Amino acid sequence: MKQIFFNGNPPSQADGWEMLCDVTADGAEWSFFRCKQKNSKDWVSYKIVSKQPVKHKANFWFAHNNKNGQLAFTRDLSILISHYKELFDETNRIVRIGT
């Protein structure tokens, strides 16, 4: 059976996204992006993008509450936890540092 790989799609700076950093985790290079939400000063959107083809999923979206530290536990985060443990650990480190 042929394995399927997925490519990451970086968000646009014109839409308010800023690149935070690159990391290596789970055998791949990843970029972290952040965008302030227009309707809430407490919540920030994040996107993690693979810089190379990967299995399972190459783009992850979630939100973080700067006021109480809560991560919005989206479907993407559950996939991240299941398939990319190192990347999930980096996510926690970067989001906490990046607030």
Secondary structure, 3 states (H helix, E strand, C coil): CCCCCECCCCCCHHHCCEEEEEEEECCEEEEEEEEECCCCCCEEEEEEEECCCECCCCEEEEEEECCCCCEECCHHHHHHHHHCHHHHHHHHHHHHHCC
